[in-house]
Amino acid sequence: MVDIARPLFPWVGGKEKLAPYITQIFPPNVKQYLEPFGGSGSVLLSMAPVPGRLDIYNDLNAELSNLILCVKEKTNVLVKELRFLPIHSREVFDFYKDFLDHKEVTLRNIQEELEVLDDRTCFTAEQAAELRPILLERMELYDVQRAAAYYLRIRGSFNATTTSFAVKGMDLSRFLYLFFPAAERLRDVAIENKDAIQIIRERDGPNRLTYCDPPYFGAERSYDSRIAIKYHERLHRVLRNCQGPVVVSYNDHEYIRFLYKDFYILSFVRDNPMAKREGALYGELLMTNYDPTPFLADQLTLFSDLETEKLRLKLVHIPERAIITL
């Protein structure tokens, strides 16, 4: 069983280090887990798969969804496209061989599927004509060259913004080991490319957990502030009406505390890698539509004492009543 995998690439607002603190308040035994704002998938990758639970990764960014899909379905082709192959190190080759020895094929080659359509012992010409557009559409989803280009763009940009070039050496071979655990963890994960609010509405239901990590308030520099406020308010309205448990991450801002006053609110601080001064901290919030206190009895101690104190979750707001009861 896969226990944990790391993100394949850095991402603005990525939650790799915070994942243990976020997932500790997730209710157990849910039948579905949804990340509408998937990003690098750091929280999902940190969670072990559970038989009977459907895990769903979604991101509106088509380049990002395509990259995650190619990691899942075309791992070897993507590795080749990124010029990880040929492998010159025996140690890295042994790692790669071990992965192939244990990797289960989860998707038949679409090109072979198309070739079967031309076999008249299998399909009539009319049936083939009806099926071909469907398979061609599926093939477009697995654009490995586009995925590789986007991966390089992320790795080559400053703080993973994808908009600015970072002047630094980049030995891609040292990231090879990240691909195979991620591909294995994503094996049974559904990959979607939809608007977050749309998929929340589609997938919500009793005993279905939604974890939202939307763009932080005031941090969307490419958006008009009035449009951004309306989006945050719309997102809150949708989440407030969810039948299943909801967990939301945000930056600690008075407006967000006000907007989510009908949720339980927990706060903590973390280091701010985007700041130019040493020791800068950043306030984070976690909101839930259910009472999270039963899950806070045992605080994690994965870090040093100083790190533990900074990241310790503190309940700072209790609503008049929980929206849902677990």
KEMARZA-903862 format. One record per residue (C-alpha): z, x, y; residue number from 1; residue in one letter. Coordinates in steps of 0.001 Angstrom, whole numbers. Layout:
! residues N
<r z="Z" x="X" y="Y" dolo="NUM" kefi="a"/>
...
//
This chain:
! residues 326
<r z="0" x="0" y="0" dolo="1" kefi="m"/>
<r z="-800" x="1196" y="3502" dolo="2" kefi="v"/>
<r z="2367" x="1599" y="5538" dolo="3" kefi="d"/>
<r z="1176" x="2809" y="8906" dolo="4" kefi="i"/>
<r z="-1915" x="4133" y="10626" dolo="5" kefi="a"/>
<r z="-2332" x="5663" y="14052" dolo="6" kefi="r"/>
<r z="-4800" x="4581" y="16741" dolo="7" kefi="p"/>
<r z="-8129" x="6391" y="16619" dolo="8" kefi="l"/>
<r z="-8204" x="6976" y="20340" dolo="9" kefi="f"/>
<r z="-5944" x="6810" y="23406" dolo="10" kefi="p"/>
<r z="-6124" x="3633" y="25449" dolo="11" kefi="w"/>
<r z="-4847" x="2556" y="28851" dolo="12" kefi="v"/>
<r z="-1651" x="639" y="28181" dolo="13" kefi="g"/>
<r z="-1668" x="1650" y="24501" dolo="14" kefi="g"/>
<r z="1539" x="805" y="22645" dolo="15" kefi="k"/>
<r z="1645" x="3463" y="19916" dolo="16" kefi="e"/>
<r z="5075" x="4827" y="20874" dolo="17" kefi="k"/>
<r z="6416" x="1383" y="21732" dolo="18" kefi="l"/>
<r z="5186" x="-363" y="18577" dolo="19" kefi="a"/>
<r z="8480" x="-4" y="16627" dolo="20" kefi="p"/>
<r z="10371" x="-1644" y="19493" dolo="21" kefi="y"/>
<r z="7853" x="-4440" y="19853" dolo="22" kefi="i"/>
<r z="7480" x="-5262" y="16176" dolo="23" kefi="t"/>
<r z="11239" x="-5369" y="15603" dolo="24" kefi="q"/>
<r z="11359" x="-8764" y="17343" dolo="25" kefi="i"/>
<r z="8414" x="-10199" y="15390" dolo="26" kefi="f"/>
<r z="9560" x="-13054" y="13141" dolo="27" kefi="p"/>
<r z="9067" x="-12276" y="9436" dolo="28" kefi="p"/>
<r z="7045" x="-14233" y="6894" dolo="29" kefi="n"/>
<r z="4351" x="-15502" y="9259" dolo="30" kefi="v"/>
<r z="1044" x="-16506" y="7655" dolo="31" kefi="k"/>
<r z="-1136" x="-15132" y="10467" dolo="32" kefi="q"/>
<r z="-910" x="-12313" y="13017" dolo="33" kefi="y"/>
<r z="-3247" x="-12340" y="16024" dolo="34" kefi="l"/>
<r z="-3827" x="-9739" y="18746" dolo="35" kefi="e"/>
<r z="-6066" x="-11404" y="21379" dolo="36" kefi="p"/>
<r z="-6102" x="-8248" y="23552" dolo="37" kefi="f"/>
<r z="-6689" x="-5741" y="20751" dolo="38" kefi="g"/>
<r z="-7337" x="-2516" y="22664" dolo="39" kefi="g"/>
<r z="-6768" x="477" y="20400" dolo="40" kefi="s"/>
<r z="-4955" x="-1760" y="17907" dolo="41" kefi="g"/>
<r z="-1849" x="425" y="17953" dolo="42" kefi="s"/>
<r z="603" x="-2386" y="17183" dolo="43" kefi="v"/>
<r z="-1521" x="-3877" y="14415" dolo="44" kefi="l"/>
<r z="-2114" x="-454" y="12860" dolo="45" kefi="l"/>
<r z="1635" x="224" y="12853" dolo="46" kefi="s"/>
<r z="2285" x="-2875" y="10737" dolo="47" kefi="m"/>
<r z="1970" x="-2761" y="6965" dolo="48" kefi="a"/>
<r z="-377" x="-5416" y="5569" dolo="49" kefi="p"/>
<r z="1329" x="-8350" y="3880" dolo="50" kefi="v"/>
<r z="-265" x="-10338" y="1031" dolo="51" kefi="p"/>
<r z="-959" x="-13857" y="2209" dolo="52" kefi="g"/>
<r z="-907" x="-12961" y="5919" dolo="53" kefi="r"/>
<r z="-4205" x="-12961" y="7810" dolo="54" kefi="l"/>
<r z="-4355" x="-10225" y="10472" dolo="55" kefi="d"/>
<r z="-6835" x="-10706" y="13325" dolo="56" kefi="i"/>
<r z="-7963" x="-8115" y="15875" dolo="57" kefi="y"/>
<r z="-9789" x="-9455" y="18934" dolo="58" kefi="n"/>
<r z="-11080" x="-7919" y="22145" dolo="59" kefi="d"/>
<r z="-13538" x="-9288" y="24687" dolo="60" kefi="l"/>
<r z="-14900" x="-5761" y="25201" dolo="61" kefi="n"/>
<r z="-17957" x="-5781" y="22914" dolo="62" kefi="a"/>
<r z="-18094" x="-1969" y="22806" dolo="63" kefi="e"/>
<r z="-14489" x="-1824" y="21642" dolo="64" kefi="l"/>
<r z="-14892" x="-4540" y="19006" dolo="65" kefi="s"/>
<r z="-18036" x="-2854" y="17715" dolo="66" kefi="n"/>
<r z="-16212" x="474" y="17435" dolo="67" kefi="l"/>
<r z="-13303" x="-1074" y="15493" dolo="68" kefi="i"/>
<r z="-15764" x="-2943" y="13265" dolo="69" kefi="l"/>
<r z="-17699" x="244" y="12482" dolo="70" kefi="c"/>
<r z="-14463" x="2074" y="11671" dolo="71" kefi="v"/>
<r z="-13644" x="-688" y="9211" dolo="72" kefi="k"/>
<r z="-17049" x="-1281" y="7618" dolo="73" kefi="e"/>
<r z="-19066" x="1911" y="8146" dolo="74" kefi="k"/>
<r z="-16470" x="4662" y="8215" dolo="75" kefi="t"/>
<r z="-18621" x="7349" y="6607" dolo="76" kefi="n"/>
<r z="-21714" x="6577" y="8698" dolo="77" kefi="v"/>
<r z="-19638" x="6694" y="11893" dolo="78" kefi="l"/>
<r z="-18031" x="9976" y="10850" dolo="79" kefi="v"/>
<r z="-21523" x="11389" y="10306" dolo="80" kefi="k"/>
<r z="-22765" x="10073" y="13651" dolo="81" kefi="e"/>
<r z="-19838" x="11775" y="15382" dolo="82" kefi="l"/>
<r z="-20974" x="15030" y="13723" dolo="83" kefi="r"/>
<r z="-17785" x="15394" y="11733" dolo="84" kefi="f"/>
<r z="-20194" x="16168" y="8904" dolo="85" kefi="l"/>
<r z="-20949" x="18658" y="7474" dolo="86" kefi="p"/>
<r z="-17343" x="19699" y="6965" dolo="87" kefi="i"/>
<r z="-16747" x="23446" y="7075" dolo="88" kefi="h"/>
<r z="-13028" x="23511" y="6350" dolo="89" kefi="s"/>
<r z="-11910" x="23268" y="2707" dolo="90" kefi="r"/>
<r z="-8669" x="21605" y="3785" dolo="91" kefi="e"/>
<r z="-10492" x="18907" y="5750" dolo="92" kefi="v"/>
<r z="-13007" x="18472" y="2919" dolo="93" kefi="f"/>
<r z="-10221" x="17888" y="390" dolo="94" kefi="d"/>
<r z="-8754" x="15255" y="2702" dolo="95" kefi="f"/>
<r z="-12159" x="13583" y="3004" dolo="96" kefi="y"/>
<r z="-12756" x="13700" y="-770" dolo="97" kefi="k"/>
<r z="-9369" x="12168" y="-1464" dolo="98" kefi="d"/>
<r z="-10210" x="9304" y="877" dolo="99" kefi="f"/>
<r z="-13534" x="8618" y="-847" dolo="100" kefi="l"/>
<r z="-11896" x="8726" y="-4263" dolo="101" kefi="d"/>
<r z="-9562" x="5891" y="-3261" dolo="102" kefi="h"/>
<r z="-11664" x="3913" y="-775" dolo="103" kefi="k"/>
<r z="-12674" x="462" y="-1949" dolo="104" kefi="e"/>
<r z="-16091" x="-795" y="-839" dolo="105" kefi="v"/>
<r z="-15466" x="-4024" y="1063" dolo="106" kefi="t"/>
<r z="-18924" x="-4843" y="2443" dolo="107" kefi="l"/>
<r z="-22261" x="-4583" y="698" dolo="108" kefi="r"/>
<r z="-24971" x="-2742" y="2569" dolo="109" kefi="n"/>
<r z="-26741" x="-5228" y="4822" dolo="110" kefi="i"/>
<r z="-30082" x="-3458" y="4429" dolo="111" kefi="q"/>
<r z="-29855" x="-3991" y="682" dolo="112" kefi="e"/>
<r z="-29029" x="-7624" y="1375" dolo="113" kefi="e"/>
<r z="-32245" x="-7916" y="3384" dolo="114" kefi="l"/>
<r z="-34249" x="-6338" y="564" dolo="115" kefi="e"/>
<r z="-32916" x="-8952" y="-1851" dolo="116" kefi="v"/>
<r z="-34395" x="-11642" y="400" dolo="117" kefi="l"/>
<r z="-37875" x="-10325" y="-459" dolo="118" kefi="d"/>
<r z="-37233" x="-10750" y="-4177" dolo="119" kefi="d"/>
<r z="-38865" x="-14092" y="-4995" dolo="120" kefi="r"/>
<r z="-36877" x="-14332" y="-8225" dolo="121" kefi="t"/>
<r z="-33826" x="-14733" y="-5988" dolo="122" kefi="c"/>
<r z="-34996" x="-16658" y="-2929" dolo="123" kefi="f"/>
<r z="-38014" x="-18703" y="-1948" dolo="124" kefi="t"/>
<r z="-39923" x="-17736" y="1186" dolo="125" kefi="a"/>
<r z="-38370" x="-20680" y="3010" dolo="126" kefi="e"/>
<r z="-34850" x="-19700" y="1971" dolo="127" kefi="q"/>
<r z="-35459" x="-16069" y="2971" dolo="128" kefi="a"/>
<r z="-36736" x="-17154" y="6389" dolo="129" kefi="a"/>
<r z="-33547" x="-19124" y="6928" dolo="130" kefi="e"/>
<r z="-31207" x="-16352" y="5796" dolo="131" kefi="l"/>
<r z="-32914" x="-13374" y="7466" dolo="132" kefi="r"/>
<r z="-31807" x="-14157" y="11073" dolo="133" kefi="p"/>
<r z="-28203" x="-14436" y="9894" dolo="134" kefi="i"/>
<r z="-28270" x="-11029" y="8220" dolo="135" kefi="l"/>
<r z="-30090" x="-9433" y="11156" dolo="136" kefi="l"/>
<r z="-27403" x="-10785" y="13478" dolo="137" kefi="e"/>
<r z="-24730" x="-9267" y="11238" dolo="138" kefi="r"/>
<r z="-26562" x="-5954" y="11290" dolo="139" kefi="m"/>
<r z="-26448" x="-5878" y="15079" dolo="140" kefi="e"/>
<r z="-22665" x="-6044" y="14911" dolo="141" kefi="l"/>
<r z="-22521" x="-2705" y="13135" dolo="142" kefi="y"/>
<r z="-24129" x="-510" y="15785" dolo="143" kefi="d"/>
<r z="-22845" x="2881" y="14688" dolo="144" kefi="v"/>
<r z="-24689" x="4909" y="17310" dolo="145" kefi="q"/>
<r z="-23238" x="2719" y="20061" dolo="146" kefi="r"/>
<r z="-19781" x="2987" y="18489" dolo="147" kefi="a"/>
<r z="-19986" x="6782" y="18348" dolo="148" kefi="a"/>
<r z="-21144" x="6994" y="21955" dolo="149" kefi="a"/>
<r z="-18286" x="4769" y="23088" dolo="150" kefi="y"/>
<r z="-15749" x="6790" y="21075" dolo="151" kefi="y"/>
<r z="-16946" x="9981" y="22748" dolo="152" kefi="l"/>
<r z="-16764" x="8262" y="26125" dolo="153" kefi="r"/>
<r z="-13121" x="7326" y="25527" dolo="154" kefi="i"/>
<r z="-12193" x="10781" y="24279" dolo="155" kefi="r"/>
<r z="-14013" x="12482" y="27141" dolo="156" kefi="g"/>
<r z="-12556" x="10393" y="29951" dolo="157" kefi="s"/>
<r z="-9421" x="10955" y="32001" dolo="158" kefi="f"/>
<r z="-6445" x="9030" y="30527" dolo="159" kefi="n"/>
<r z="-8874" x="7053" y="28338" dolo="160" kefi="a"/>
<r z="-10141" x="5050" y="31330" dolo="161" kefi="t"/>
<r z="-13807" x="5480" y="30154" dolo="162" kefi="t"/>
<r z="-14765" x="5607" y="33849" dolo="163" kefi="t"/>
<r z="-13993" x="9229" y="34755" dolo="164" kefi="s"/>
<r z="-14741" x="12512" y="33036" dolo="165" kefi="f"/>
<r z="-11851" x="14743" y="32026" dolo="166" kefi="a"/>
<r z="-12572" x="18452" y="32221" dolo="167" kefi="v"/>
<r z="-11111" x="19586" y="28916" dolo="168" kefi="k"/>
<r z="-12160" x="21100" y="25638" dolo="169" kefi="g"/>
<r z="-12663" x="18586" y="22860" dolo="170" kefi="m"/>
<r z="-12702" x="19578" y="19195" dolo="171" kefi="d"/>
<r z="-13548" x="16261" y="17528" dolo="172" kefi="l"/>
<r z="-12868" x="17591" y="14035" dolo="173" kefi="s"/>
<r z="-9131" x="17460" y="14671" dolo="174" kefi="r"/>
<r z="-9345" x="13662" y="14996" dolo="175" kefi="f"/>
<r z="-11038" x="13195" y="11605" dolo="176" kefi="l"/>
<r z="-7787" x="12453" y="9782" dolo="177" kefi="y"/>
<r z="-7203" x="9376" y="11963" dolo="178" kefi="l"/>
<r z="-10281" x="7502" y="10738" dolo="179" kefi="f"/>
<r z="-9496" x="6967" y="7076" dolo="180" kefi="f"/>
<r z="-5958" x="5522" y="7300" dolo="181" kefi="p"/>
<r z="-7216" x="3236" y="10097" dolo="182" kefi="a"/>
<r z="-10209" x="2130" y="8011" dolo="183" kefi="a"/>
<r z="-7948" x="1396" y="5061" dolo="184" kefi="e"/>
<r z="-5497" x="-576" y="7215" dolo="185" kefi="r"/>
<r z="-8358" x="-2571" y="8744" dolo="186" kefi="l"/>
<r z="-9805" x="-3385" y="5321" dolo="187" kefi="r"/>
<r z="-8644" x="-7015" y="5290" dolo="188" kefi="d"/>
<r z="-8380" x="-7465" y="9064" dolo="189" kefi="v"/>
<r z="-10712" x="-9970" y="10733" dolo="190" kefi="a"/>
<r z="-12464" x="-8420" y="13756" dolo="191" kefi="i"/>
<r z="-13396" x="-10784" y="16591" dolo="192" kefi="e"/>
<r z="-15112" x="-10431" y="19980" dolo="193" kefi="n"/>
<r z="-14033" x="-13508" y="21918" dolo="194" kefi="k"/>
<r z="-12285" x="-14480" y="25117" dolo="195" kefi="d"/>
<r z="-8548" x="-14071" y="24508" dolo="196" kefi="a"/>
<r z="-7623" x="-17582" y="25636" dolo="197" kefi="i"/>
<r z="-10357" x="-19077" y="23466" dolo="198" kefi="q"/>
<r z="-9170" x="-17345" y="20291" dolo="199" kefi="i"/>
<r z="-5508" x="-18155" y="20998" dolo="200" kefi="i"/>
<r z="-6413" x="-21830" y="21145" dolo="201" kefi="r"/>
<r z="-8533" x="-21573" y="18005" dolo="202" kefi="e"/>
<r z="-6007" x="-19678" y="15917" dolo="203" kefi="r"/>
<r z="-2625" x="-21001" y="17072" dolo="204" kefi="d"/>
<r z="-520" x="-23067" y="14697" dolo="205" kefi="g"/>
<r z="2942" x="-23270" y="13121" dolo="206" kefi="p"/>
<r z="4078" x="-19992" y="11580" dolo="207" kefi="n"/>
<r z="1176" x="-18108" y="13202" dolo="208" kefi="r"/>
<r z="2298" x="-15178" y="15367" dolo="209" kefi="l"/>
<r z="391" x="-14218" y="18510" dolo="210" kefi="t"/>
<r z="1118" x="-10891" y="20224" dolo="211" kefi="y"/>
<r z="-473" x="-10602" y="23678" dolo="212" kefi="c"/>
<r z="-843" x="-7364" y="25606" dolo="213" kefi="d"/>
<r z="-2970" x="-8505" y="28573" dolo="214" kefi="p"/>
<r z="-4015" x="-6328" y="31531" dolo="215" kefi="p"/>
<r z="-862" x="-5681" y="33520" dolo="216" kefi="y"/>
<r z="-214" x="-7614" y="36702" dolo="217" kefi="f"/>
<r z="-1397" x="-5742" y="39784" dolo="218" kefi="g"/>
<r z="-3116" x="-3113" y="37659" dolo="219" kefi="a"/>
<r z="-6534" x="-4796" y="37391" dolo="220" kefi="e"/>
<r z="-8211" x="-2779" y="40117" dolo="221" kefi="r"/>
<r z="-11654" x="-4132" y="39260" dolo="222" kefi="s"/>
<r z="-10572" x="-7757" y="39767" dolo="223" kefi="y"/>
<r z="-10018" x="-9833" y="42880" dolo="224" kefi="d"/>
<r z="-6244" x="-10352" y="43085" dolo="225" kefi="s"/>
<r z="-6617" x="-14112" y="43491" dolo="226" kefi="r"/>
<r z="-8780" x="-14331" y="40364" dolo="227" kefi="i"/>
<r z="-6301" x="-12144" y="38477" dolo="228" kefi="a"/>
<r z="-3351" x="-14380" y="39430" dolo="229" kefi="i"/>
<r z="-5225" x="-17474" y="38257" dolo="230" kefi="k"/>
<r z="-5978" x="-15784" y="34937" dolo="231" kefi="y"/>
<r z="-2345" x="-14786" y="34361" dolo="232" kefi="h"/>
<r z="-1260" x="-18325" y="35171" dolo="233" kefi="e"/>
<r z="-3868" x="-19793" y="32837" dolo="234" kefi="r"/>
<r z="-2807" x="-17438" y="30058" dolo="235" kefi="l"/>
<r z="836" x="-18462" y="30521" dolo="236" kefi="h"/>
<r z="-59" x="-22165" y="30322" dolo="237" kefi="r"/>
<r z="-1905" x="-21636" y="27049" dolo="238" kefi="v"/>
<r z="890" x="-19523" y="25547" dolo="239" kefi="l"/>
<r z="3531" x="-21995" y="26655" dolo="240" kefi="r"/>
<r z="1779" x="-24698" y="24643" dolo="241" kefi="n"/>
<r z="1429" x="-22627" y="21471" dolo="242" kefi="c"/>
<r z="2923" x="-24120" y="18320" dolo="243" kefi="q"/>
<r z="3457" x="-20717" y="16738" dolo="244" kefi="g"/>
<r z="5681" x="-17808" y="17826" dolo="245" kefi="p"/>
<r z="4415" x="-15806" y="20802" dolo="246" kefi="v"/>
<r z="5318" x="-12315" y="22034" dolo="247" kefi="v"/>
<r z="3892" x="-11045" y="25347" dolo="248" kefi="v"/>
<r z="3956" x="-7547" y="26869" dolo="249" kefi="s"/>
<r z="3795" x="-7006" y="30636" dolo="250" kefi="y"/>
<r z="4786" x="-4567" y="33316" dolo="251" kefi="n"/>
<r z="8131" x="-5379" y="34906" dolo="252" kefi="d"/>
<r z="7129" x="-7306" y="38012" dolo="253" kefi="h"/>
<r z="9061" x="-10027" y="39809" dolo="254" kefi="e"/>
<r z="6057" x="-12351" y="39694" dolo="255" kefi="y"/>
<r z="5812" x="-12023" y="35893" dolo="256" kefi="i"/>
<r z="9547" x="-12666" y="35552" dolo="257" kefi="r"/>
<r z="9076" x="-15814" y="37621" dolo="258" kefi="f"/>
<r z="5927" x="-16932" y="35776" dolo="259" kefi="l"/>
<r z="7567" x="-16584" y="32350" dolo="260" kefi="y"/>
<r z="10943" x="-18037" y="33292" dolo="261" kefi="k"/>
<r z="10541" x="-20567" y="30448" dolo="262" kefi="d"/>
<r z="10406" x="-17645" y="27955" dolo="263" kefi="f"/>
<r z="13124" x="-15257" y="26788" dolo="264" kefi="y"/>
<r z="12631" x="-11992" y="28684" dolo="265" kefi="i"/>
<r z="13608" x="-8528" y="27476" dolo="266" kefi="l"/>
<r z="13220" x="-5380" y="29553" dolo="267" kefi="s"/>
<r z="13133" x="-1643" y="28919" dolo="268" kefi="f"/>
<r z="11803" x="1492" y="30589" dolo="269" kefi="v"/>
<r z="9528" x="4207" y="29311" dolo="270" kefi="r"/>
<r z="8005" x="7435" y="30581" dolo="271" kefi="d"/>
<r z="4992" x="6957" y="32846" dolo="272" kefi="n"/>
<r z="2236" x="9388" y="31767" dolo="273" kefi="p"/>
<r z="-43" x="8166" y="34589" dolo="274" kefi="m"/>
<r z="2398" x="9313" y="37275" dolo="275" kefi="a"/>
<r z="1942" x="12726" y="38850" dolo="276" kefi="k"/>
<r z="5650" x="13507" y="39119" dolo="277" kefi="r"/>
<r z="7771" x="14637" y="36202" dolo="278" kefi="e"/>
<r z="10360" x="12198" y="34860" dolo="279" kefi="g"/>
<r z="8655" x="9109" y="36319" dolo="280" kefi="a"/>
<r z="9570" x="5887" y="34544" dolo="281" kefi="l"/>
<r z="7765" x="2584" y="34097" dolo="282" kefi="y"/>
<r z="9386" x="-809" y="33601" dolo="283" kefi="g"/>
<r z="8178" x="-2978" y="30724" dolo="284" kefi="e"/>
<r z="8865" x="-6586" y="29750" dolo="285" kefi="l"/>
<r z="8660" x="-8407" y="26433" dolo="286" kefi="l"/>
<r z="8642" x="-12214" y="26520" dolo="287" kefi="m"/>
<r z="9052" x="-14588" y="23593" dolo="288" kefi="t"/>
<r z="8796" x="-18360" y="23245" dolo="289" kefi="n"/>
<r z="11586" x="-18233" y="20642" dolo="290" kefi="y"/>
<r z="15092" x="-16781" y="20587" dolo="291" kefi="d"/>
<r z="14691" x="-13040" y="19786" dolo="292" kefi="p"/>
<r z="18419" x="-12219" y="19667" dolo="293" kefi="t"/>
<r z="18711" x="-12400" y="15846" dolo="294" kefi="p"/>
<r z="16310" x="-9459" y="15658" dolo="295" kefi="f"/>
<r z="18192" x="-7284" y="18175" dolo="296" kefi="l"/>
<r z="21284" x="-6581" y="16084" dolo="297" kefi="a"/>
<r z="20063" x="-3173" y="14919" dolo="298" kefi="d"/>
<r z="18433" x="-1131" y="17663" dolo="299" kefi="q"/>
<r z="16046" x="1533" y="16395" dolo="300" kefi="l"/>
<r z="16853" x="5231" y="16658" dolo="301" kefi="t"/>
<r z="13469" x="6848" y="16133" dolo="302" kefi="l"/>
<r z="13783" x="8969" y="19247" dolo="303" kefi="f"/>
<r z="16356" x="11270" y="20795" dolo="304" kefi="s"/>
<r z="19463" x="9742" y="22357" dolo="305" kefi="d"/>
<r z="17833" x="9837" y="25803" dolo="306" kefi="l"/>
<r z="14653" x="8215" y="24558" dolo="307" kefi="e"/>
<r z="16625" x="5596" y="22655" dolo="308" kefi="t"/>
<r z="18598" x="4639" y="25752" dolo="309" kefi="e"/>
<r z="15453" x="4343" y="27871" dolo="310" kefi="k"/>
<r z="13629" x="2222" y="25295" dolo="311" kefi="l"/>
<r z="16575" x="20" y="24353" dolo="312" kefi="r"/>
<r z="15630" x="-3644" y="24696" dolo="313" kefi="l"/>
<r z="17849" x="-5586" y="27078" dolo="314" kefi="k"/>
<r z="17856" x="-9375" y="27236" dolo="315" kefi="l"/>
<r z="17573" x="-10122" y="30962" dolo="316" kefi="v"/>
<r z="16687" x="-13811" y="30965" dolo="317" kefi="h"/>
<r z="17474" x="-16794" y="28727" dolo="318" kefi="i"/>
<r z="15556" x="-20039" y="29372" dolo="319" kefi="p"/>
<r z="17235" x="-23438" y="29355" dolo="320" kefi="e"/>
<r z="15866" x="-23932" y="25855" dolo="321" kefi="r"/>
<r z="13507" x="-22172" y="23472" dolo="322" kefi="a"/>
<r z="9958" x="-23506" y="23422" dolo="323" kefi="i"/>
<r z="9890" x="-23308" y="19626" dolo="324" kefi="i"/>
<r z="12565" x="-22877" y="16978" dolo="325" kefi="t"/>
<r z="11990" x="-20484" y="14117" dolo="326" kefi="l"/>
//
